Amino acid sequence: MLKGIWREFYEYLTYDDYGRRRPRPAVYRLLAAVGVALGLGASTALFACQAPPAAPQPVPTSTPPTATATVARIATATASAPPTPTPEPPCPEDPRLWQLVEVKPYLDPGPGNPVQRRKPIYRIEPACVYEGFWRDLAHILFLTDPPKPTVEKRVENVPWYWSPDPGFIYRPFRPIWNTSMDFTFYDREGALIDEVLTIYTAVQTGDPDYPVMLYIYRDSPGTTYAVQWKEGRITEVRPVSLEGGTVLRRVGQFLYDARGRRWVYADIIPGIGGYPRGMHATDADGSALWEILGVRGLKRSELAKAFGMREFFPERINLKELKLGKISRIGP
């Protein structure tokens, strides 16, 4: 049966040409179509083998977020994140960038009424300049590597504030660093007095090396004895009699070293009229002026703690074992 079917198919595809069977023209067209189909299939299979496998696509489990939802999510995340702090600009150490601002109105620390000052009082702006002053003052008062002046010279014609005259008198000063700060005060019980440090005023000197002078109050309430130290031992003890007040006030003056960018202690040079008085008695310490002047002061113990200094004066002395010298009378 199969032999018969194959013979019929063979006779369909061929024809009799004088006793010989030849393929019909349609056979050639059929073979060409089959060859083209086989070639395309082989090319497709070849490229499929060389291409990398496609990554599997995840099956979505929920509706994809819309653009509005995405913006809302970003805005919520931004709002919940802590803000980045803006760094503060460094405090200017160049005195040409400072300003001396007059304290107005100057209020009486008692009733708080405005007072007309015969000599204007100035504070430095920006106020961060005083942080550098406290640092340098700590090294000076506690004798721990006090700042050394860059230039050794006289600074001429600096206004002196503590003159009884209504106008200014002008004195020459010199910056020094090896000053002796071994002089302090005790009360009647022999306890060390924690002096109150008040920044009073700043003045311009006109000197390019030391352009600004800073005056401070060093107040010792209840002073009864003045004690001098040398090489770690007491060399002199003097009773002190305050007349016209209960607080002994010393005046301290400091020059700003424009090259070294440090405050240095300034010693007044005696001029015409002798050495001006820099110590007197008053009825209150300078803490009542802190708010009025716009600059908060410190106690000596607070200054030591703030900069990690150690007090070298003993907290208490035994007055019975010490020889007292001549009494010192200090007036207003």
C-alpha positions as CSV (number, residue, x, y, z in Angstrom):
1,M,0.0,0.0,0.0
2,L,2.8,2.5,0.9
3,K,4.6,1.5,-2.2
4,G,1.6,2.4,-4.3
5,I,1.2,5.8,-2.5
6,W,4.8,6.6,-3.0
7,R,4.6,5.7,-6.7
8,E,1.6,8.0,-7.2
9,F,3.5,10.9,-5.5
10,Y,6.5,10.3,-7.6
11,E,4.5,10.3,-10.8
12,Y,2.8,13.6,-9.6
13,L,6.1,15.3,-9.2
14,T,7.7,14.1,-12.5
15,Y,6.6,13.7,-16.1
16,D,7.6,11.3,-18.9
17,D,10.2,12.8,-21.3
18,Y,10.6,10.2,-24.1
19,G,10.9,7.2,-21.7
20,R,12.7,9.1,-18.9
21,R,11.0,10.6,-15.8
22,R,12.0,14.3,-15.3
23,P,11.0,16.7,-12.3
24,R,8.2,19.0,-13.0
25,P,9.1,22.9,-12.7
26,A,7.0,23.2,-9.6
27,V,9.3,20.8,-7.8
28,Y,12.2,23.3,-8.2
29,R,10.1,26.1,-6.7
30,L,9.1,23.9,-3.8
31,L,12.7,22.9,-3.0
32,A,13.8,26.6,-3.1
33,A,11.0,27.6,-0.6
34,V,12.0,24.7,1.7
35,G,15.7,25.7,1.5
36,V,14.9,29.3,2.4
37,A,12.7,28.2,5.3
38,L,15.4,25.9,6.6
39,G,18.1,28.8,6.3
40,L,15.9,31.2,8.3
41,G,15.3,28.7,11.0
42,A,19.0,27.9,11.4
43,S,19.9,31.6,11.6
44,T,17.3,32.2,14.3
45,A,18.5,29.2,16.3
46,L,22.1,30.4,16.1
47,F,21.4,34.0,17.4
48,A,19.2,32.6,20.2
49,C,22.1,30.5,21.4
50,Q,24.6,33.4,21.5
51,A,22.2,36.0,23.2
52,P,22.3,36.2,27.1
53,P,19.3,34.9,28.9
54,A,16.7,37.5,29.7
55,A,16.2,38.5,33.4
56,P,13.0,37.2,34.8
57,Q,10.5,40.0,35.2
58,P,9.0,40.4,38.7
59,V,5.3,39.8,39.1
60,P,3.7,43.0,40.3
61,T,2.0,42.5,43.6
62,S,0.5,45.9,43.9
63,T,-0.3,49.0,41.8
64,P,2.8,50.9,40.9
65,P,3.1,54.3,42.7
66,T,2.0,57.3,40.9
67,A,4.2,60.4,40.4
68,T,2.2,62.3,43.1
69,A,2.8,59.5,45.6
70,T,6.5,59.5,44.8
71,V,6.8,63.3,45.3
72,A,4.9,63.1,48.6
73,R,7.2,60.3,49.8
74,I,10.3,62.4,49.0
75,A,8.9,65.5,50.7
76,T,8.0,63.5,53.9
77,A,11.5,62.0,54.0
78,T,13.1,65.5,53.6
79,A,10.9,66.9,56.3
80,S,11.7,64.2,58.8
81,A,15.5,64.4,58.2
82,P,17.3,66.7,60.7
83,P,18.5,69.9,59.2
84,T,22.3,70.2,58.5
85,P,23.7,72.8,60.9
86,T,25.3,75.8,59.2
87,P,28.9,76.3,60.5
88,E,29.5,79.6,62.3
89,P,32.1,81.8,60.7
90,P,35.4,82.0,62.6
91,C,35.9,84.9,64.9
92,P,38.0,87.6,63.2
93,E,41.4,87.9,64.8
94,D,42.3,90.9,62.6
95,P,41.6,94.0,64.7
96,R,40.8,95.9,61.5
97,L,37.6,93.8,61.3
98,W,36.5,94.9,64.8
99,Q,34.3,97.8,65.8
100,L,34.3,99.8,69.0
101,V,30.6,100.4,69.9
102,E,29.8,103.0,72.5
103,V,27.6,101.7,75.4
104,K,24.4,103.8,75.1
105,P,22.5,104.4,77.1
106,Y,24.7,103.9,80.2
107,L,22.4,103.0,83.0
108,D,23.0,103.5,86.7
109,P,23.3,100.0,88.2
110,G,21.2,101.1,91.2
111,P,17.9,102.7,90.0
112,G,18.6,102.0,86.4
113,N,18.4,105.6,85.2
114,P,20.5,106.8,82.3
115,V,23.7,108.4,83.3
116,Q,25.7,110.8,81.2
117,R,29.3,109.6,81.2
118,R,32.1,112.2,81.0
119,K,34.2,109.6,79.3
120,P,32.4,107.3,76.8
121,I,32.7,103.5,77.3
122,Y,33.1,101.2,74.4
123,R,32.7,97.5,73.8
124,I,34.2,95.4,71.0
125,E,32.0,93.9,68.3
126,P,31.8,91.1,67.4
127,A,31.6,89.9,71.0
128,C,33.4,86.6,70.2
129,V,36.6,88.6,70.5
130,Y,36.3,88.5,74.3
131,E,36.6,84.7,74.2
132,G,40.2,85.1,73.0
133,F,40.8,87.6,75.8
134,W,39.6,85.3,78.5
135,R,41.9,82.6,77.2
136,D,44.9,84.8,77.2
137,L,44.0,86.3,80.6
138,A,43.9,82.8,82.1
139,H,47.4,82.1,81.0
140,I,48.5,85.5,82.4
141,L,46.9,85.3,85.8
142,F,47.8,81.6,86.4
143,L,51.3,82.0,85.1
144,T,51.0,79.2,82.5
145,D,52.9,80.3,79.4
146,P,51.7,83.9,79.3
147,P,51.6,85.4,75.8
148,K,54.9,87.0,74.8
149,P,54.7,90.4,72.9
150,T,55.8,90.2,69.3
151,V,57.3,93.7,69.3
152,E,59.0,95.3,72.4
153,K,58.2,99.0,72.2
154,R,56.4,101.9,73.9
155,V,52.8,102.5,73.0
156,E,52.4,106.3,73.3
157,N,49.4,108.4,74.2
158,V,47.0,105.8,75.4
159,P,43.9,107.4,77.2
160,W,43.9,106.6,80.9
161,Y,40.4,106.1,82.3
162,W,40.9,106.4,86.0
163,S,41.8,110.1,86.3
164,P,39.7,112.3,88.5
165,D,39.8,115.0,85.8
166,P,36.7,115.2,83.5
167,G,38.9,114.8,80.4
168,F,41.3,112.2,79.4
169,I,45.0,112.1,80.4
170,Y,47.3,110.1,78.1
171,R,50.0,107.8,79.2
172,P,52.7,105.6,77.5
173,F,52.4,101.9,78.0
174,R,54.7,98.9,77.3
175,P,53.6,95.3,76.6
176,I,55.3,92.8,78.9
177,W,55.0,89.1,79.5
178,N,57.3,88.2,82.4
179,T,55.1,90.2,84.9
180,S,54.7,88.9,88.4
181,M,51.1,88.1,89.2
182,D,52.0,86.7,92.7
183,F,50.0,89.3,94.7
184,T,46.5,88.6,96.0
185,F,44.1,89.3,98.9
186,Y,42.5,87.5,101.8
187,D,39.6,88.3,104.1
188,R,39.7,88.7,107.8
189,E,39.5,85.0,108.4
190,G,42.5,84.3,106.2
191,A,40.4,82.8,103.3
192,L,41.4,83.5,99.7
193,I,39.1,86.1,98.0
194,D,37.6,85.0,94.7
195,E,38.2,88.2,92.7
196,V,35.5,89.4,90.3
197,L,36.8,90.1,86.8
198,T,34.8,92.7,84.8
199,I,35.7,93.9,81.2
200,Y,35.2,97.6,81.4
201,T,36.1,99.4,78.2
202,A,38.2,99.3,75.0
203,V,40.1,102.2,73.5
204,Q,42.0,102.7,70.2
205,T,45.7,103.5,70.6
206,G,46.6,104.5,67.1
207,D,49.6,102.1,67.2
208,P,49.6,99.6,64.3
209,D,51.3,96.9,66.4
210,Y,49.1,97.2,69.4
211,P,45.9,99.0,68.1
212,V,43.5,98.2,70.9
213,M,43.8,98.5,74.7
214,L,41.3,96.7,77.0
215,Y,40.7,97.8,80.6
216,I,39.2,95.5,83.2
217,Y,38.2,95.7,86.9
218,R,39.8,93.2,89.3
219,D,37.5,93.4,92.4
220,S,38.2,91.7,95.7
221,P,35.2,92.1,98.1
222,G,36.0,92.1,101.8
223,T,39.8,92.6,101.4
224,T,41.6,92.6,104.8
225,Y,45.1,91.4,104.0
226,A,47.4,91.8,101.0
227,V,49.7,88.8,100.6
228,Q,52.9,88.8,98.5
229,W,54.3,85.5,97.2
230,K,57.8,84.7,95.9
231,E,59.1,81.3,94.8
232,G,56.2,79.5,96.4
233,R,56.3,81.1,99.8
234,I,54.8,84.1,101.5
235,T,57.2,87.0,101.7
236,E,55.0,89.8,103.0
237,V,51.6,90.2,104.6
238,R,50.0,93.7,105.0
239,P,46.8,94.6,106.6
240,V,44.5,96.6,104.3
241,S,42.2,99.4,105.4
242,L,39.5,100.3,102.8
243,E,38.2,103.8,103.1
244,G,35.0,104.7,101.4
245,G,34.1,101.2,100.3
246,T,34.1,97.4,101.0
247,V,35.7,96.3,97.7
248,L,39.3,96.7,96.7
249,R,39.5,97.4,93.0
250,R,42.5,97.0,90.8
251,V,42.7,98.3,87.3
252,G,44.2,95.9,84.7
253,Q,45.1,96.9,81.2
254,F,45.9,94.7,78.2
255,L,47.1,95.4,74.7
256,Y,46.2,93.4,71.6
257,D,49.2,92.2,69.7
258,A,48.1,92.5,66.1
259,R,50.9,90.3,64.8
260,G,50.8,87.6,67.4
261,R,47.0,87.7,67.6
262,R,47.1,87.6,71.4
263,W,46.3,89.9,74.3
264,V,49.4,90.8,76.4
265,Y,49.6,92.5,79.8
266,A,50.5,96.2,79.6
267,D,52.5,98.1,82.2
268,I,52.1,101.8,82.4
269,I,55.2,103.9,82.1
270,P,55.3,106.8,84.6
271,G,55.0,110.1,82.8
272,I,54.4,113.7,83.9
273,G,52.6,113.6,87.2
274,G,54.1,110.3,88.3
275,Y,52.5,106.9,88.4
276,P,48.7,107.1,88.1
277,R,46.7,105.3,90.7
278,G,45.4,101.9,89.6
279,M,43.9,100.7,92.9
280,H,41.1,102.1,94.9
281,A,38.1,101.2,97.2
282,T,34.5,101.1,95.9
283,D,31.2,100.1,97.4
284,A,30.3,97.2,95.0
285,D,32.1,94.8,92.7
286,G,31.7,95.1,88.9
287,S,29.2,92.2,88.5
288,A,26.4,94.8,88.6
289,L,27.8,96.3,85.4
290,W,27.9,93.1,83.4
291,E,24.5,93.6,81.9
292,I,24.9,97.3,81.5
293,L,28.2,97.0,79.6
294,G,26.9,94.1,77.5
295,V,29.8,91.8,78.4
296,R,29.5,89.1,81.1
297,G,32.4,88.9,83.5
298,L,33.8,85.9,85.4
299,K,35.1,85.1,88.8
300,R,38.7,84.0,89.1
301,S,37.7,80.4,90.0
302,E,35.3,80.3,87.0
303,L,38.2,81.4,84.7
304,A,40.4,78.7,86.0
305,K,37.8,76.0,85.6
306,A,36.9,77.2,82.1
307,F,40.5,76.8,80.8
308,G,41.7,73.9,83.0
309,M,44.0,76.1,85.2
310,R,45.1,75.4,88.7
311,E,45.0,78.0,91.5
312,F,48.5,78.3,93.0
313,F,47.4,80.5,95.9
314,P,46.4,78.5,99.0
315,E,42.7,78.7,99.9
316,R,43.5,79.7,103.4
317,I,46.5,81.1,105.4
318,N,47.2,81.0,109.1
319,L,47.4,84.6,110.1
320,K,48.7,83.8,113.6
321,E,51.9,82.3,112.2
322,L,52.6,85.2,109.9
323,K,54.3,88.5,110.6
324,L,52.2,91.4,109.6
325,G,53.7,94.4,107.9
326,K,52.7,98.0,107.8
327,I,49.0,98.8,107.2
328,S,48.0,99.9,103.7
329,R,45.2,102.5,103.5
330,I,43.3,102.6,100.2
331,G,40.7,105.3,99.6
332,P,38.0,105.8,97.0
